[in-house]
Amino acid sequence: MKDSIKIGIIAGEHSGDILGENFLKALKKIKNVEMYGVGGPRMESQGLKSEFDFNNLNIMGLVEPMLNYSKIMSYKNDLCNLFLDKKIDIFIGVDSPDFNMQIQKKLKRNSDIKTVQLVTPSIWAWRKGRLKNVKKYTDLSVSLFKFEHDFYKKYDLNNILLGHHYADLEKQEVSSVLKKYDLDKKNKYVSILPGSRKSEIKNMMPTYLEFMKLYERTNKKVLFLVPVVNNEDAILIESFLMEEKINYKIEIGAANDFLSLSEFSIVTSGTASLQSSVLGSHPIICYKTSTFNYFVISRMIQTDIIGLPNLLLSEKVFPELVQKACTPKRILLEIQKLKINKLLLNQKTNLIKKNLKGVGFNSLAEAVINL
């Protein structure tokens, strides 16, 4: 077996950058790694020289990809040519399954490069027809959650249950968080997480803003905490709030701290809803997209549950407000219901964490080099 390995790797969003970093750390423990591709600052800290800004791949929905079709195809072709030219041994697509599956398809048609999809496509939820492409072009798929792993094994696919790093996530000490951000212990805190994509923020913030105004009328001591992943998102969210007489605090990289302070959180559907539930900041899970996107997507979805904590529990424990149901008044109503069920929700936190366990990155790295 060779002492070194050449890999191609692509991550197109912040959560993927974290996964990519952890995978590269584990892989470097057992091999000398020569790497090419696209990633964020965390993957670059492991030695990847990103071919371009990984945010350029952070395109979601149905309309955005169509509007950016020529740019996406150019990225795909350039990266495939790079991987083929460098004669990589393995390609690892981290999340961003639609883009990464296209890369896998082209590589398989032109080489014997092994392919890995780290974070499996949500075929269990929608567009089940993608199964045939996973079978044909993906040598190893990697699931973060047991319900996904069980689905893939049911169809005899080579799948590993990695688990999720939130299994080890612990609530921060309240006194230290208050001191760190110079916050008053007499305040009540509610976290607002509008998403990490610009389109999500633009879709969700008008509703969240109206909710904040509504909630503040009867909760004078409330301070809304808004954690963001970067300065660009902070500026965009600030543009919605700066003209309003609302008490809020925006901080970069403060999600764990802010959620540890907040009894409840208003969260755009995604990984943040899981983070909130694990830290005991019971989430109201919200989702809105354009009318056209929702019209198409709603006809493809094969599940009634969209929130990750609810999927892990196999029931709608935390409220899910989608499209027209996602209104300021409805969010306010759901907070009142959560207050009544607080003890039950606290009991669910440990169950969620138990469902996040998996083999871990070291075992994944071993499986990848043995393909």
C-alpha atoms as a printed R data frame, in Angstrom:
    type eleno elety resid chain resno       x      y       z
1   ATOM     1    CA   MET     A     1   0.000  0.000   0.000
2   ATOM     2    CA   LYS     A     2   1.313  3.461  -0.918
3   ATOM     3    CA   ASP     A     3   2.455  5.821   1.848
4   ATOM     4    CA   SER     A     4   0.920  8.815   0.066
5   ATOM     5    CA   ILE     A     5  -2.412  9.484  -1.586
6   ATOM     6    CA   LYS     A     6  -3.707 12.105  -4.035
7   ATOM     7    CA   ILE     A     7  -7.216 13.342  -3.404
8   ATOM     8    CA   GLY     A     8  -9.669 15.777  -4.904
9   ATOM     9    CA   ILE     A     9 -12.060 17.334  -2.410
10  ATOM    10    CA   ILE     A    10 -14.868 19.892  -2.717
11  ATOM    11    CA   ALA     A    11 -16.937 21.660  -0.045
12  ATOM    12    CA   GLY     A    12 -19.249 24.515  -0.944
13  ATOM    13    CA   GLU     A    13 -20.551 25.766   2.395
14  ATOM    14    CA   HIS     A    14 -19.464 26.381   5.988
15  ATOM    15    CA   SER     A    15 -20.834 23.142   7.458
16  ATOM    16    CA   GLY     A    16 -19.021 21.222   4.716
17  ATOM    17    CA   ASP     A    17 -15.808 23.107   5.465
18  ATOM    18    CA   ILE     A    18 -15.953 21.858   9.085
19  ATOM    19    CA   LEU     A    19 -16.558 18.268   7.963
20  ATOM    20    CA   GLY     A    20 -13.803 18.527   5.381
21  ATOM    21    CA   GLU     A    21 -11.340 19.817   7.970
22  ATOM    22    CA   ASN     A    22 -12.060 16.920  10.350
23  ATOM    23    CA   PHE     A    23 -11.806 14.364   7.553
24  ATOM    24    CA   LEU     A    24  -8.466 15.763   6.341
25  ATOM    25    CA   LYS     A    25  -7.085 15.724   9.895
26  ATOM    26    CA   ALA     A    26  -7.978 12.021  10.228
27  ATOM    27    CA   LEU     A    27  -6.652 11.140   6.762
28  ATOM    28    CA   LYS     A    28  -3.310 12.883   7.411
29  ATOM    29    CA   LYS     A    29  -2.782 10.688  10.485
30  ATOM    30    CA   ILE     A    30  -2.442  7.598   8.284
31  ATOM    31    CA   LYS     A    31  -1.252  8.927   4.905
32  ATOM    32    CA   ASN     A    32   0.793 11.669   3.320
33  ATOM    33    CA   VAL     A    33  -1.930 13.583   1.501
34  ATOM    34    CA   GLU     A    34  -1.607 15.603  -1.705
35  ATOM    35    CA   MET     A    35  -4.863 17.499  -2.087
36  ATOM    36    CA   TYR     A    36  -6.607 19.566  -4.747
37  ATOM    37    CA   GLY     A    37 -10.033 21.171  -4.913
38  ATOM    38    CA   VAL     A    38 -12.237 23.750  -3.212
39  ATOM    39    CA   GLY     A    39 -12.864 24.477   0.446
40  ATOM    40    CA   GLY     A    40 -13.063 27.162   3.078
41  ATOM    41    CA   PRO     A    41 -10.607 28.437   5.688
42  ATOM    42    CA   ARG     A    42 -10.818 25.310   7.847
43  ATOM    43    CA   MET     A    43  -9.874 22.977   5.004
44  ATOM    44    CA   GLU     A    44  -7.178 25.411   3.909
45  ATOM    45    CA   SER     A    45  -5.731 25.169   7.427
46  ATOM    46    CA   GLN     A    46  -5.121 21.469   6.640
47  ATOM    47    CA   GLY     A    47  -3.125 22.233   3.503
48  ATOM    48    CA   LEU     A    48  -5.734 22.620   0.771
49  ATOM    49    CA   LYS     A    49  -5.129 25.468  -1.644
50  ATOM    50    CA   SER     A    50  -8.664 26.260  -2.765
51  ATOM    51    CA   GLU     A    51  -9.023 26.814  -6.515
52  ATOM    52    CA   PHE     A    52 -11.534 29.617  -5.879
53  ATOM    53    CA   ASP     A    53 -13.726 31.059  -3.119
54  ATOM    54    CA   PHE     A    54 -15.851 28.165  -1.844
55  ATOM    55    CA   ASN     A    55 -18.799 30.535  -1.335
56  ATOM    56    CA   ASN     A    56 -19.174 30.594  -5.128
57  ATOM    57    CA   LEU     A    57 -20.690 27.098  -4.889
58  ATOM    58    CA   ASN     A    58 -23.188 28.081  -2.193
59  ATOM    59    CA   ILE     A    59 -26.150 28.209  -4.567
60  ATOM    60    CA   MET     A    60 -29.467 26.696  -3.512
61  ATOM    61    CA   GLY     A    61 -33.076 26.301  -4.559
62  ATOM    62    CA   LEU     A    62 -34.298 25.813  -8.115
63  ATOM    63    CA   VAL     A    63 -34.093 29.290  -9.627
64  ATOM    64    CA   GLU     A    64 -30.561 30.203  -8.470
65  ATOM    65    CA   PRO     A    65 -28.872 27.177 -10.084
66  ATOM    66    CA   MET     A    66 -30.672 27.891 -13.363
67  ATOM    67    CA   LEU     A    67 -29.597 31.533 -13.314
68  ATOM    68    CA   ASN     A    68 -26.012 30.477 -12.604
69  ATOM    69    CA   TYR     A    69 -25.967 27.436 -14.887
70  ATOM    70    CA   SER     A    70 -23.052 28.483 -17.126
71  ATOM    71    CA   LYS     A    71 -20.916 29.440 -14.120
72  ATOM    72    CA   ILE     A    72 -21.657 26.141 -12.344
73  ATOM    73    CA   MET     A    73 -20.826 24.124 -15.470
74  ATOM    74    CA   SER     A    74 -17.571 26.037 -15.887
75  ATOM    75    CA   TYR     A    75 -16.568 25.219 -12.297
76  ATOM    76    CA   LYS     A    76 -17.502 21.571 -12.792
77  ATOM    77    CA   ASN     A    77 -15.512 21.181 -16.001
78  ATOM    78    CA   ASP     A    78 -12.459 23.016 -14.661
79  ATOM    79    CA   LEU     A    79 -12.375 20.914 -11.482
80  ATOM    80    CA   CYS     A    80 -12.879 17.623 -13.316
81  ATOM    81    CA   ASN     A    81 -10.055 18.515 -15.698
82  ATOM    82    CA   LEU     A    82  -7.841 19.401 -12.727
83  ATOM    83    CA   PHE     A    83  -8.549 16.090 -10.980
84  ATOM    84    CA   LEU     A    84  -7.943 14.088 -14.145
85  ATOM    85    CA   ASP     A    85  -4.768 16.019 -14.931
86  ATOM    86    CA   LYS     A    86  -3.397 15.466 -11.413
87  ATOM    87    CA   LYS     A    87  -4.354 11.770 -11.573
88  ATOM    88    CA   ILE     A    88  -5.998 11.771  -8.150
89  ATOM    89    CA   ASP     A    89  -6.730  8.447  -6.454
90  ATOM    90    CA   ILE     A    90  -9.948  9.423  -4.716
91  ATOM    91    CA   PHE     A    91 -12.532 12.205  -4.993
92  ATOM    92    CA   ILE     A    92 -14.433 13.277  -1.875
93  ATOM    93    CA   GLY     A    93 -17.513 15.442  -2.303
94  ATOM    94    CA   VAL     A    94 -18.421 17.105   0.995
95  ATOM    95    CA   ASP     A    95 -22.118 17.956   1.185
96  ATOM    96    CA   SER     A    96 -23.378 20.025  -1.847
97  ATOM    97    CA   PRO     A    97 -24.602 16.716  -3.351
98  ATOM    98    CA   ASP     A    98 -26.086 18.101  -6.579
99  ATOM    99    CA   PHE     A    99 -22.777 19.678  -7.603
100 ATOM   100    CA   ASN     A   100 -20.557 16.903  -6.275
101 ATOM   101    CA   MET     A   101 -22.605 14.132  -7.871
102 ATOM   102    CA   GLN     A   102 -22.035 15.785 -11.252
103 ATOM   103    CA   ILE     A   103 -18.289 15.687 -10.567
104 ATOM   104    CA   GLN     A   104 -18.488 11.999  -9.612
105 ATOM   105    CA   LYS     A   105 -20.443 11.176 -12.754
106 ATOM   106    CA   LYS     A   106 -17.894 12.810 -15.063
107 ATOM   107    CA   LEU     A   107 -14.899 11.309 -13.240
108 ATOM   108    CA   LYS     A   108 -16.369  7.798 -13.375
109 ATOM   109    CA   ARG     A   109 -16.996  8.136 -17.111
110 ATOM   110    CA   ASN     A   110 -13.392  9.173 -17.743
111 ATOM   111    CA   SER     A   111 -11.312  7.312 -15.157
112 ATOM   112    CA   ASP     A   112 -11.171  4.658 -12.445
113 ATOM   113    CA   ILE     A   113 -10.978  7.271  -9.651
114 ATOM   114    CA   LYS     A   114 -12.777  6.145  -6.480
115 ATOM   115    CA   THR     A   115 -15.591  8.440  -5.354
116 ATOM   116    CA   VAL     A   116 -16.927  9.305  -1.903
117 ATOM   117    CA   GLN     A   117 -19.930 11.438  -0.977
118 ATOM   118    CA   LEU     A   118 -19.524 12.780   2.562
119 ATOM   119    CA   VAL     A   119 -23.081 13.736   3.620
120 ATOM   120    CA   THR     A   120 -25.506 11.710   1.595
121 ATOM   121    CA   PRO     A   121 -28.151 13.313  -0.633
122 ATOM   122    CA   SER     A   122 -31.530 13.531   1.118
123 ATOM   123    CA   ILE     A   123 -33.044 10.883  -1.153
124 ATOM   124    CA   TRP     A   124 -35.169  9.622   1.746
125 ATOM   125    CA   ALA     A   125 -36.969 12.994   1.662
126 ATOM   126    CA   TRP     A   126 -37.219 13.919  -2.003
127 ATOM   127    CA   ARG     A   127 -36.093 13.059  -5.562
128 ATOM   128    CA   LYS     A   128 -35.790  9.354  -4.880
129 ATOM   129    CA   GLY     A   129 -34.764  8.824  -8.492
130 ATOM   130    CA   ARG     A   130 -31.245  9.953  -7.550
131 ATOM   131    CA   LEU     A   131 -30.651  6.518  -5.986
132 ATOM   132    CA   LYS     A   132 -29.621  5.054  -9.323
133 ATOM   133    CA   ASN     A   133 -26.891  7.687  -9.733
134 ATOM   134    CA   VAL     A   134 -25.531  7.031  -6.249
135 ATOM   135    CA   LYS     A   135 -25.397  3.295  -7.026
136 ATOM   136    CA   LYS     A   136 -23.676  3.932 -10.357
137 ATOM   137    CA   TYR     A   137 -21.187  6.696  -9.559
138 ATOM   138    CA   THR     A   138 -20.510  6.682  -5.777
139 ATOM   139    CA   ASP     A   139 -18.222  4.031  -4.313
140 ATOM   140    CA   LEU     A   140 -18.850  5.066  -0.705
141 ATOM   141    CA   SER     A   141 -21.576  7.265   0.739
142 ATOM   142    CA   VAL     A   142 -21.308  8.690   4.249
143 ATOM   143    CA   SER     A   143 -24.308  9.494   6.461
144 ATOM   144    CA   LEU     A   144 -24.345 11.757   9.494
145 ATOM   145    CA   PHE     A   145 -27.574 10.355  10.919
146 ATOM   146    CA   LYS     A   146 -28.814  6.835  11.629
147 ATOM   147    CA   PHE     A   147 -32.145  7.256   9.829
148 ATOM   148    CA   GLU     A   148 -30.195  8.144   6.649
149 ATOM   149    CA   HIS     A   149 -27.787  5.221   7.119
150 ATOM   150    CA   ASP     A   150 -30.688  2.789   7.567
151 ATOM   151    CA   PHE     A   151 -32.296  4.094   4.365
152 ATOM   152    CA   TYR     A   152 -29.126  3.604   2.294
153 ATOM   153    CA   LYS     A   153 -28.464  0.126   3.707
154 ATOM   154    CA   LYS     A   154 -32.029 -0.836   2.837
155 ATOM   155    CA   TYR     A   155 -31.098 -0.303  -0.828
156 ATOM   156    CA   ASP     A   156 -27.792 -2.217  -0.488
157 ATOM   157    CA   LEU     A   157 -25.558  0.827  -0.900
158 ATOM   158    CA   ASN     A   158 -22.042  0.997   0.539
159 ATOM   159    CA   ASN     A   159 -22.708  3.457   3.355
160 ATOM   160    CA   ILE     A   160 -20.933  4.397   6.583
161 ATOM   161    CA   LEU     A   161 -22.618  6.023   9.578
162 ATOM   162    CA   LEU     A   162 -20.122  8.740  10.473
163 ATOM   163    CA   GLY     A   163 -22.255 10.344  13.171
164 ATOM   164    CA   HIS     A   164 -22.444 14.055  13.899
165 ATOM   165    CA   HIS     A   165 -20.018 16.148  15.948
166 ATOM   166    CA   TYR     A   166 -22.955 17.665  17.847
167 ATOM   167    CA   ALA     A   167 -23.067 14.372  19.779
168 ATOM   168    CA   ASP     A   168 -20.252 15.867  21.884
169 ATOM   169    CA   LEU     A   169 -21.645 19.392  22.016
170 ATOM   170    CA   GLU     A   170 -22.083 20.718  25.547
171 ATOM   171    CA   LYS     A   171 -23.949 23.738  26.840
172 ATOM   172    CA   GLN     A   172 -21.663 26.626  27.785
173 ATOM   173    CA   GLU     A   173 -21.605 27.947  31.355
174 ATOM   174    CA   VAL     A   174 -24.112 30.807  31.513
175 ATOM   175    CA   SER     A   175 -22.029 33.066  33.780
176 ATOM   176    CA   SER     A   176 -18.993 32.864  31.488
177 ATOM   177    CA   VAL     A   177 -21.078 33.642  28.387
178 ATOM   178    CA   LEU     A   178 -22.668 36.652  30.104
179 ATOM   179    CA   LYS     A   179 -19.228 37.934  31.066
180 ATOM   180    CA   LYS     A   180 -17.723 37.256  27.619
181 ATOM   181    CA   TYR     A   181 -20.322 39.396  25.813
182 ATOM   182    CA   ASP     A   182 -20.998 41.864  28.650
183 ATOM   183    CA   LEU     A   183 -24.630 40.797  28.968
184 ATOM   184    CA   ASP     A   184 -27.058 41.426  31.844
185 ATOM   185    CA   LYS     A   185 -28.182 38.310  33.751
186 ATOM   186    CA   LYS     A   186 -31.562 40.007  34.327
187 ATOM   187    CA   ASN     A   187 -32.355 39.893  30.608
188 ATOM   188    CA   LYS     A   188 -34.297 37.142  28.872
189 ATOM   189    CA   TYR     A   189 -32.622 35.840  25.736
190 ATOM   190    CA   VAL     A   190 -34.034 34.492  22.475
191 ATOM   191    CA   SER     A   191 -31.691 33.435  19.674
192 ATOM   192    CA   ILE     A   192 -32.512 34.177  16.046
193 ATOM   193    CA   LEU     A   193 -30.717 32.075  13.411
194 ATOM   194    CA   PRO     A   194 -31.861 33.157   9.936
195 ATOM   195    CA   GLY     A   195 -29.491 30.858   8.000
196 ATOM   196    CA   SER     A   196 -26.010 30.992   6.521
197 ATOM   197    CA   ARG     A   197 -26.993 31.567   2.887
198 ATOM   198    CA   LYS     A   198 -27.839 35.032   1.614
199 ATOM   199    CA   SER     A   199 -31.047 33.782  -0.018
200 ATOM   200    CA   GLU     A   200 -32.177 32.259   3.299
201 ATOM   201    CA   ILE     A   201 -31.449 35.465   5.205
202 ATOM   202    CA   LYS     A   202 -33.344 37.573   2.662
203 ATOM   203    CA   ASN     A   203 -36.307 35.191   2.714
204 ATOM   204    CA   MET     A   204 -36.508 34.820   6.501
205 ATOM   205    CA   MET     A   205 -35.489 38.147   8.052
206 ATOM   206    CA   PRO     A   206 -38.691 40.113   7.219
207 ATOM   207    CA   THR     A   207 -40.766 37.508   9.103
208 ATOM   208    CA   TYR     A   208 -38.279 37.292  11.975
209 ATOM   209    CA   LEU     A   209 -38.152 41.076  12.261
210 ATOM   210    CA   GLU     A   210 -41.935 41.330  12.630
211 ATOM   211    CA   PHE     A   211 -41.878 38.542  15.207
212 ATOM   212    CA   MET     A   212 -39.179 40.366  17.197
213 ATOM   213    CA   LYS     A   213 -41.318 43.521  17.300
214 ATOM   214    CA   LEU     A   214 -44.359 41.503  18.366
215 ATOM   215    CA   TYR     A   215 -42.502 39.581  21.080
216 ATOM   216    CA   GLU     A   216 -40.834 42.674  22.503
217 ATOM   217    CA   ARG     A   217 -44.188 44.359  23.160
218 ATOM   218    CA   THR     A   218 -44.946 41.955  26.006
219 ATOM   219    CA   ASN     A   219 -41.380 40.988  26.940
220 ATOM   220    CA   LYS     A   220 -39.579 44.235  27.713
221 ATOM   221    CA   LYS     A   221 -36.487 42.526  29.129
222 ATOM   222    CA   VAL     A   222 -35.790 40.455  26.020
223 ATOM   223    CA   LEU     A   223 -32.521 40.702  24.115
224 ATOM   224    CA   PHE     A   224 -32.417 38.976  20.747
225 ATOM   225    CA   LEU     A   225 -29.130 37.190  20.065
226 ATOM   226    CA   VAL     A   226 -28.121 36.733  16.430
227 ATOM   227    CA   PRO     A   227 -25.035 34.552  15.803
228 ATOM   228    CA   VAL     A   228 -23.549 34.667  12.299
229 ATOM   229    CA   VAL     A   229 -20.757 32.817  10.489
230 ATOM   230    CA   ASN     A   230 -19.029 35.833   8.925
231 ATOM   231    CA   ASN     A   231 -18.964 39.612   8.655
232 ATOM   232    CA   GLU     A   232 -20.820 39.593   5.336
233 ATOM   233    CA   ASP     A   233 -23.846 37.890   6.909
234 ATOM   234    CA   ALA     A   234 -23.649 40.270   9.884
235 ATOM   235    CA   ILE     A   235 -23.869 43.300   7.572
236 ATOM   236    CA   LEU     A   236 -26.811 41.807   5.666
237 ATOM   237    CA   ILE     A   237 -28.783 41.001   8.846
238 ATOM   238    CA   GLU     A   238 -27.890 44.392  10.335
239 ATOM   239    CA   SER     A   239 -29.467 46.051   7.273
240 ATOM   240    CA   PHE     A   240 -32.848 44.631   8.345
241 ATOM   241    CA   LEU     A   241 -32.500 45.624  12.019
242 ATOM   242    CA   MET     A   242 -30.563 48.890  12.155
243 ATOM   243    CA   GLU     A   243 -33.574 51.170  11.639
244 ATOM   244    CA   GLU     A   244 -35.689 49.347  14.233
245 ATOM   245    CA   LYS     A   245 -35.977 50.041  17.957
246 ATOM   246    CA   ILE     A   246 -35.222 46.454  18.926
247 ATOM   247    CA   ASN     A   247 -32.704 45.201  21.474
248 ATOM   248    CA   TYR     A   248 -30.381 42.794  19.699
249 ATOM   249    CA   LYS     A   249 -26.775 41.660  19.561
250 ATOM   250    CA   ILE     A   250 -25.010 40.233  16.501
251 ATOM   251    CA   GLU     A   251 -21.756 38.314  16.930
252 ATOM   252    CA   ILE     A   252 -19.609 36.198  14.592
253 ATOM   253    CA   GLY     A   253 -18.999 32.607  15.718
254 ATOM   254    CA   ALA     A   254 -21.194 32.883  18.812
255 ATOM   255    CA   ALA     A   255 -23.852 30.255  18.070
256 ATOM   256    CA   ASN     A   256 -22.937 27.827  20.867
257 ATOM   257    CA   ASP     A   257 -22.658 30.658  23.397
258 ATOM   258    CA   PHE     A   258 -25.893 32.399  22.389
259 ATOM   259    CA   LEU     A   259 -27.909 29.187  22.231
260 ATOM   260    CA   SER     A   260 -26.624 28.212  25.694
261 ATOM   261    CA   LEU     A   261 -28.204 31.407  27.037
262 ATOM   262    CA   SER     A   262 -31.506 31.133  25.176
263 ATOM   263    CA   GLU     A   263 -34.464 29.152  26.422
264 ATOM   264    CA   PHE     A   264 -35.932 29.217  22.906
265 ATOM   265    CA   SER     A   265 -34.620 29.878  19.424
266 ATOM   266    CA   ILE     A   266 -36.145 30.819  16.088
267 ATOM   267    CA   VAL     A   267 -34.206 28.848  13.502
268 ATOM   268    CA   THR     A   268 -34.255 28.487   9.746
269 ATOM   269    CA   SER     A   269 -34.482 24.770   8.945
270 ATOM   270    CA   GLY     A   270 -31.078 23.097   8.671
271 ATOM   271    CA   THR     A   271 -28.181 22.066  10.895
272 ATOM   272    CA   ALA     A   272 -28.805 25.023  13.219
273 ATOM   273    CA   SER     A   273 -32.089 23.454  14.367
274 ATOM   274    CA   LEU     A   274 -30.119 20.428  15.541
275 ATOM   275    CA   GLN     A   275 -27.520 22.602  17.275
276 ATOM   276    CA   SER     A   276 -30.309 24.477  19.076
277 ATOM   277    CA   SER     A   277 -32.051 21.350  20.307
278 ATOM   278    CA   VAL     A   278 -28.812 19.734  21.543
279 ATOM   279    CA   LEU     A   279 -27.961 22.875  23.544
280 ATOM   280    CA   GLY     A   280 -31.439 22.983  25.093
281 ATOM   281    CA   SER     A   281 -32.522 26.122  23.245
282 ATOM   282    CA   HIS     A   282 -35.764 24.614  22.007
283 ATOM   283    CA   PRO     A   283 -36.139 25.568  18.338
284 ATOM   284    CA   ILE     A   284 -39.100 26.775  16.368
285 ATOM   285    CA   ILE     A   285 -38.072 25.503  12.939
286 ATOM   286    CA   CYS     A   286 -38.984 27.834  10.097
287 ATOM   287    CA   TYR     A   287 -38.666 27.652   6.343
288 ATOM   288    CA   LYS     A   288 -39.642 29.974   3.515
289 ATOM   289    CA   THR     A   289 -38.559 30.108  -0.093
290 ATOM   290    CA   SER     A   290 -39.846 31.714  -3.279
291 ATOM   291    CA   THR     A   291 -43.341 30.753  -4.422
292 ATOM   292    CA   PHE     A   292 -41.926 28.999  -7.485
293 ATOM   293    CA   ASN     A   293 -39.323 27.040  -5.488
294 ATOM   294    CA   TYR     A   294 -41.945 25.920  -2.981
295 ATOM   295    CA   PHE     A   295 -44.428 24.969  -5.704
296 ATOM   296    CA   VAL     A   296 -41.900 22.587  -7.253
297 ATOM   297    CA   ILE     A   297 -40.212 21.303  -4.067
298 ATOM   298    CA   SER     A   298 -43.475 20.595  -2.222
299 ATOM   299    CA   ARG     A   299 -44.442 18.162  -4.985
300 ATOM   300    CA   MET     A   300 -41.158 16.263  -4.682
301 ATOM   301    CA   ILE     A   301 -40.934 15.952  -0.890
302 ATOM   302    CA   GLN     A   302 -41.733 12.468   0.426
303 ATOM   303    CA   THR     A   303 -41.793 13.221   4.169
304 ATOM   304    CA   ASP     A   304 -44.002 15.288   6.476
305 ATOM   305    CA   ILE     A   305 -41.053 16.125   8.744
306 ATOM   306    CA   ILE     A   306 -38.277 18.561   7.722
307 ATOM   307    CA   GLY     A   307 -36.507 19.473  10.987
308 ATOM   308    CA   LEU     A   308 -33.403 17.424  11.823
309 ATOM   309    CA   PRO     A   309 -34.199 17.031  15.554
310 ATOM   310    CA   ASN     A   310 -37.693 15.849  14.667
311 ATOM   311    CA   LEU     A   311 -36.339 13.406  12.079
312 ATOM   312    CA   LEU     A   312 -33.992 11.963  14.694
313 ATOM   313    CA   LEU     A   313 -36.917 11.564  17.115
314 ATOM   314    CA   SER     A   314 -39.267 10.266  14.381
315 ATOM   315    CA   GLU     A   315 -41.952 12.726  15.480
316 ATOM   316    CA   LYS     A   316 -42.725 16.445  15.369
317 ATOM   317    CA   VAL     A   317 -41.580 17.362  18.853
318 ATOM   318    CA   PHE     A   318 -40.439 20.858  17.849
319 ATOM   319    CA   PRO     A   319 -42.795 23.041  15.785
320 ATOM   320    CA   GLU     A   320 -42.183 23.318  12.041
321 ATOM   321    CA   LEU     A   321 -43.559 26.391  10.300
322 ATOM   322    CA   VAL     A   322 -43.283 26.167   6.528
323 ATOM   323    CA   GLN     A   323 -44.083 28.803   3.904
324 ATOM   324    CA   LYS     A   324 -47.547 30.350   4.600
325 ATOM   325    CA   ALA     A   325 -47.627 28.859   8.107
326 ATOM   326    CA   CYS     A   326 -44.450 30.775   8.949
327 ATOM   327    CA   THR     A   327 -45.866 34.059  10.262
328 ATOM   328    CA   PRO     A   328 -44.844 36.304  13.186
329 ATOM   329    CA   LYS     A   329 -48.052 35.536  15.097
330 ATOM   330    CA   ARG     A   330 -47.682 31.790  14.591
331 ATOM   331    CA   ILE     A   331 -44.073 31.878  15.838
332 ATOM   332    CA   LEU     A   332 -45.286 33.735  18.937
333 ATOM   333    CA   LEU     A   333 -48.022 31.143  19.515
334 ATOM   334    CA   GLU     A   334 -45.551 28.259  19.202
335 ATOM   335    CA   ILE     A   335 -43.263 29.840  21.816
336 ATOM   336    CA   GLN     A   336 -46.153 29.819  24.284
337 ATOM   337    CA   LYS     A   337 -46.733 26.119  23.574
338 ATOM   338    CA   LEU     A   338 -43.040 25.313  24.044
339 ATOM   339    CA   LYS     A   339 -43.063 27.012  27.445
340 ATOM   340    CA   ILE     A   340 -45.846 24.690  28.568
341 ATOM   341    CA   ASN     A   341 -43.959 21.586  27.333
342 ATOM   342    CA   LYS     A   342 -40.524 22.631  28.562
343 ATOM   343    CA   LEU     A   343 -39.926 19.622  30.854
344 ATOM   344    CA   LEU     A   344 -40.813 17.117  28.119
345 ATOM   345    CA   LEU     A   345 -38.539 18.903  25.638
346 ATOM   346    CA   ASN     A   346 -35.632 18.852  28.087
347 ATOM   347    CA   GLN     A   347 -35.949 15.069  28.283
348 ATOM   348    CA   LYS     A   348 -35.693 14.784  24.496
349 ATOM   349    CA   THR     A   349 -32.247 16.443  24.370
350 ATOM   350    CA   ASN     A   350 -30.371 13.353  25.620
351 ATOM   351    CA   LEU     A   351 -32.259 11.123  23.193
352 ATOM   352    CA   ILE     A   352 -31.267 13.366  20.269
353 ATOM   353    CA   LYS     A   353 -27.595 13.284  21.300
354 ATOM   354    CA   LYS     A   354 -27.687  9.484  21.581
355 ATOM   355    CA   ASN     A   355 -28.969  9.315  17.987
356 ATOM   356    CA   LEU     A   356 -25.975 11.340  16.751
357 ATOM   357    CA   LYS     A   357 -23.320  8.709  17.499
358 ATOM   358    CA   GLY     A   358 -21.374  7.033  14.676
359 ATOM   359    CA   VAL     A   359 -17.980  5.506  13.788
360 ATOM   360    CA   GLY     A   360 -16.139  8.841  13.669
361 ATOM   361    CA   PHE     A   361 -13.597 10.354  11.275
362 ATOM   362    CA   ASN     A   362 -10.694  7.984  11.998
363 ATOM   363    CA   SER     A   363 -12.733  4.966  10.915
364 ATOM   364    CA   LEU     A   364 -14.021  6.893   7.908
365 ATOM   365    CA   ALA     A   365 -10.476  7.749   6.821
366 ATOM   366    CA   GLU     A   366  -9.493  4.075   7.031
367 ATOM   367    CA   ALA     A   367 -12.520  3.064   4.945
368 ATOM   368    CA   VAL     A   368 -11.711  5.674   2.281
369 ATOM   369    CA   ILE     A   369  -8.096  4.591   1.765
370 ATOM   370    CA   ASN     A   370  -9.213  0.943   1.562
371 ATOM   371    CA   LEU     A   371 -11.637  1.542  -1.307
